Amino acid sequence: MLLNFESLGSWKWFLVAVTTLTSAFLLLPILFIAALSFGSSQWLIFPPPSWTLKWYGALFADPRWLESAWTSFRIALVVTMLSVLIGLVASFGLVRGTFVGRNALRALFMTPMILPVVVLAVALYAFFLRVGLAGTTTGFVIAHLVVALPFSILALTGALEGFDKSIEDAAVLCGASPLRAKLLITLPCIGHGVFSAAIFSFLTSWDEVVLAIFMASPTLQTLPVKIWATLRQDLTPVIAAASTLLILVTLVLMLLAAALKRGLKA
């Protein structure tokens, strides 16, 4: 049965309305949080009685918030580098390898994406308690790397599968070593995949809260954990200010990724 696309014209406004309502449902809570961060009330009241920047001043004046933000950034940066490096090696093996069980291994790498995060968090926490990594930066990095690596492998395998390997083979025939051909020919050609892997790995670690709650200690907390802990004690707009900055970093990185993708298409 063929689909008559002309008949879809009558559904155009309905689809536009549904899309608009869905977007509003997803975006309005974020906009409310941003508005609350500029409110003059010492409580989270909407609409704010007046507007002020004092909560951002209080946020940047508190060393505990700054330390949490730096911890998040530091861990996310390390996770990004390891995720891209390991994902690149794994992707070459998954795309170009011919060993038995390759598809099963690919499915295994994707397991953290479908496994409930809380189950993974409990398992990692129990294991880290035994090996002495609970509440450490190393434990944080390993835990976040487990959930970031699938995104990295997805982006890199997709880029490698779309790359014409004959270009790399031609470089080898011209005298380049296989490693040199990969570094100077293949990597630049799949740069969009590497960048996407880095962006998604960073954001996965930067925004992660469930694993971070299990991995945190009184002296080591990421920004999402700090927000969660503060919510249990207080409801000042400083929390909204911290949440807005968390969202802002995510938005900037996503816009950067979109701009790179558009530039590559051009």
N, C-alpha and C positions, 0 to 999 in steps of 0.2 A: 504494500500500500504506500503510495507516494504522498508525501506531505505537501499540501498546498500552501506555500509561503505567503501567497497573496491574502489568504484568509486570516493570517496573523495580524494584518493591519488593524483590525477591529480590537485586538487585544493590546495594542501599543500603549494606550493610556493606562490600562489596568496594570501592565507590567511596570510602567514608570512609577505609578503610585505605590505598588508593592515595594519596589526598590527604594523609593524615597523613605517610606515608613520604616523599612528594615535598617537603612543607614541611620535614620534619626534615632531608632531604638538603640543602636550600637554606639553612636557618637554623643548623644545627649548626656549620659552619665559622665563621660570624660570632660565635656564642656562645663558641666556643673562643678566638677572637682576643680577645674582651672579657675572658675569664677569664685569659688569659696576661698581659694588661696589669696585672693585680693580683697576679701571682706574685712571690715574693721572690727567685727565682733570676735570675742575671744573663743566663741564656740562655732561649730559648723552649722551656720544658719543660712538658709536660702529663701529669698534673695538677700544678699548682704545689705545691711543698713547704709553703708558707705564703702568707699574703696581706699585701700592703703597697700603699701609695699612692706610694712613692718614685719610681716611673717617671713618674708624672704630674708630680711635682715637678721631676724632671730635664727633662721635656719643656717645661714652662713656664719653666724657668730658662735654657734654651738659646735665645739670640736667633736662631739659624739656623732653628729650627723655627717660632718665632713669626713670623719674616719670611716664611717660606714660606706659612704659614697666612694671613697678611695679604695676600700676593700673590694667593693663590687667591681670597680673599673680594673683593678689589678688582677683579680681572679678571671674576669671576662677576657682580658687581654691574653693571659697565659693560655686559657682554654681555647681561644681563637687560634693561636699559633699552633698548638698541639693538634687541634681538630683538623686544621687545614693540612698539616704535614702528614698525620696518620691517614686522613681521608684520601690524600693524594696517592699515597703508596697503596692503600687498599683498593682505590678505584682503578689503578693500573692493573692490579691483579684480577679484579672482578670483570673488567672490560676485555682485557687481552689474554687473560689466563685461560687455559684449556684443561685444568685439573678437575678431577671428579668431585662433585659436591659444591661447585661454584655457586649455583643458584640457592642451595641451602645456606651457604655462608652469607650470601647477600641478604637473605631473609633474616638470618640471625642478627646481622648488623642493624636491621630495621626494627628489631624487637622493642627497644626502648620507646619507640614512637607509639606503639599500641599497648604496651604494658601500663597499667595504672601507675601514675607517678608516686602515689603514696605507698604502694606495694614495693616499688623500686627503692624508695627512700628508707623504708623499714629494713629491707634486706641489706642495703649498703651500710646503714647505721649499725646493724648487728655485726656485720663483718668488720667494720672499722673499729668498733669497740674491742674486738679481739686482737687486732693488729696495732692498736694504738694510734689510729689516724683520726678518730672522732674529735671534732673541734679544732682541727688543724687546717692550715691553708692547703696543704697537700691533699687532704681529704676532700676539701671543697672543690679543688681543681679536678680530681678524679671523678667525683660525683657529677659535676657539671659536664665533664667531657663525655661521660656515658650518654647523656641525653642530647648533647650537641653533635656528636659524631654522625648519627644518622642523617642529619640535615646536610652536613658537609659531604658525605658520600653520595647522597642523592644529587646534589648540585654538580659535583665533579664527575660522576659517572655519566650524567647527562651530557656534559660538555665533551667528555672523551668520546662518547658514542657518536657525537656529531662532528668529530674531527676526522679529516681525511688522513689516515696513517701513511699513505703513499708519500706525503710531503716529508714526513720524518724519515721514511726509508730513503728518499732521494738525498737527504742530507747525509745519511750514513754512507751511501754509495759515493758521495763526493769526498769522503775522507773523515767525516766527523765520527766520534765515538758514539755509541748508543746513548750514553748518559749526556754527553754534550748536545746531541740532537734533541733530546727531551727538554733540556734546560733552555736552549736557545731557539728552538722551533716550536715544540709542542706547548710548553708552558705559556708563552706569549699568545698563542692561538686560542688557548682555553682560559685566557685571563678573566673573561666574564664569569666562568664557572668558579674560579678561585675566589674572585671578589664576592660572589653570591655566598659561597661556603663560609667566607670570613664574616660577612654581615650576619647571616643566620646563626652562626656559632656564637658570635658576640652577643646578639640579642637573646639567645636561649639562656646564656649564663647571666646576662645583665638583669633579666626580668624574672628569673627562676626564684620561687619562694618556698615550695613544698620541700624539695631536697635541702634547701638552705636552712630551713627551720630545724631539720634533724641534724645537720652538720654544724650548726652555730654553737658558739660557747659564749659565756659572759664577756669575754674579751675579743671575740671575733664574730662580727655580724655584718652581713651585707645590707645594702640599703633596703631591699624589700623586707628583710627580717626586722630591721629597725622600725620600719613603718608598721609592720604587723604587731610588734611588741608594744609600740607606743599607742596603737589603737586600743589595746587592752587596758591601758592606764589613763589615757587622756584623749580628748577629742578637739584639740586646738587646731587652728588652720595651718600650723606648721606642718602637720601631716599632709594637708592638701598641697602645700608648697612643695614638699619633697616628692609627692606623687606626680605633680605637674612637671617637675624637672625630669623625673624618671620617664614619663611619657614623651617629653620633648626630645630627649636623647634618642629614644626609639624612633620617633617620627623623622628626625633629621637623618638618621641612618637609612631608613626606608626610602626617603626622598632621594638620598644620594644613590642608592641602588637603582631606583627608577630612572634617574638621570643618566646613569652609566648605561643602562639597558637601552635607553632611547638613543644615546650617542653611538652605541655599537650598531644599532639598526640603521642609523643615518650613514 
